[in-house]
C-alpha cells in the first residue's frame, strides 16, 4: 500500500508510512504544502539552463571588454586629451558599451525564464523526496525572486531545502556550492545597481571613469556568479536524477547547517 502521509512511496511492511516519512515523524498526516507533488525529470531543463547561463557568461565577457575599452578612452579624456582621434574612440566605445548592455539584458531575461521553470520543478521534486523538509511553500520558488528585500534570502533558503532533500540517502552534501553561488549573485546585484546609479549621475570625465570602473567590477562578479550557477544547476540536477533512479530505499537526509 502507499504511504498514508506522502502518498508517493510504498509503506513499510509493518506500517502505514514509508521509511522517508518515518524519519520525519510517525504521525500519518498530510504533507504541509499541499498535494500534487510528483517526480518530473529536471535533466532537460537543467541542461537548457546551463547552456543559457553559458550565454550569460559570454555576454558578461563581452561587457567586460566593452568596459575596458570605455575605461581606457575615458581615462585619456580625463588626462586632458581632446583630439579628434580620442573623440572617434569615445564614440566607438559608447556604441560598444550600449551594445554590451543590450546583449546582457537579452541573455539575462531568457535565462531567468527557463531557470525559474527549472527551479520550480526541482522544488516539487524535492517535496517528493522529503515532504516535510521545506520551510517555504512551492510558490515562493518563483515569487521569492520578485519580492524586494525578501529576494535576498528566500531563494537561498529554498535552494538549501531542495539541496538537502535531493542529497543522497544518509549522505547530506555540503552547502558550500550553494552559498558561494548565492554570495556571488547578491554581490553582483548590489554592485550592478550601485554602478548603474553612479554611471547615470556621472558628468565629468573623472566621474565617468570611476563609474565605468564600478560597472567593470559588477560585470566581472556577475560572470563568476553565472559560472557558479552553472555548477549549482548541473550538480543539483544530477543529484535529483540519481536519487530518483535509486528508489525509496532509505530515509530522507538530515538537514545540514549553513
HELIX and SHEET records of a PDB file:
HELIX    1   1 UNK A   19  UNK A   24  1                                   6    
HELIX    2   2 UNK A   43  UNK A   78  1                                  36    
HELIX    3   3 UNK A   84  UNK A  129  1                                  46    
HELIX    4   4 UNK A  140  UNK A  143  1                                   4    
HELIX    5   5 UNK A  150  UNK A  152  5                                   3    
HELIX    6   6 UNK A  154  UNK A  166  1                                  13    
HELIX    7   7 UNK A  176  UNK A  201  1                                  26    
HELIX    8   8 UNK A  205  UNK A  246  1                                  42    
END                                                                             
